């Protein structure tokens, strides 16, 4: 599902709320999640999962094309861990 599909589903579930209002709500939610991750905070959405930033140290790598040794800089990546409820839901639907 992409963002526009999520927006359309929400509009179908809540026809009494204007589309632009739902769109604004989605923008605020995604903005706040990304800002919290940038501040190094964890985000927990009960029943769905949690997002958290993980810092990776710099290391020496190799350019696969030339074989030259290069320094890979440290970086922070967002990670996602699904909730136990979501995992149970996903695994119970196996046919």
N, C-alpha and C positions, 0 to 999 in steps of 0.2 A: 504494500500500500504506500502510495506517495502522498505528499501533503495535500494536493488538490483532491484526492479521493477521500482523505480523512475529513476535509472541509465539507465535501458533498454529503458524506454520511451524517455529519453533525447537523447540517442544514436539513436533511431528511428527518432526523430524529426530533429536531426542535424547529418546526416550521413557523412558530410564532416569534422566533428571534431573527432579526435581520441578518442576512449573509455577511454584510460588512462587519457587524458586531462579533459574529463568530470568528471571522477571519482575524480581527483585532485580538480577540482572546487567545487564539492560537499563536499569534506573533508574540504576545506578552509571555505566554508559557515557555515557548522555545527560547526567547531572549533571556528569561530569568534562569533557565536551566544552563544555558551556555555561559552566562555571567558568573553563576555560582561555581561552575567548573573552572573558569578562569581564575577565580579567587582561591581555588584549591579546596573547595568544599565538596562534600559528598551529597548526593541527592537520592532520597529514598521515596519511591512511589509504592505504597502498600499494595500488594496483590499483583504488581507488575515487575518491579525490580529496582535496582539501584545503579546509579552512575557514579563513578569516582575517577579522579585524575591520578595517573600513575607516572612517576618520573623515572626515566631511563637514563643511566649514566652514558657519557660519551665513551666510544671505543674505537679501536683501529679496525678498519675494514679494507676491502680490496675492490678496486674498480674491475668488474668482470671483463670489460672490453680490453683494457690495456694491461691489467695485472698490477697496476700501480697501487701502492699502499696509501690510503687516505684516512683522515680522522673524521669519524662520524660524530657530530655534535650531540650534546645531551638534549633530550626532548621530553615533553609531557604529552601523553596520549589519554583520551577519555576511554574508560573501560565500562562495560555493562555486565552486571550479574543479575540473572533473572531470579524472581522470587520463587520460593518453594511452591506456592499456589500455582503460579504460571507453569512451572515445570510439571507439576502433577496434571494440570489441565492438558498440556501438550502431549504428555505420554499416555493419557487415558483415551485419547482419540485414535489410537492405532487400530487399524482394521486387520 
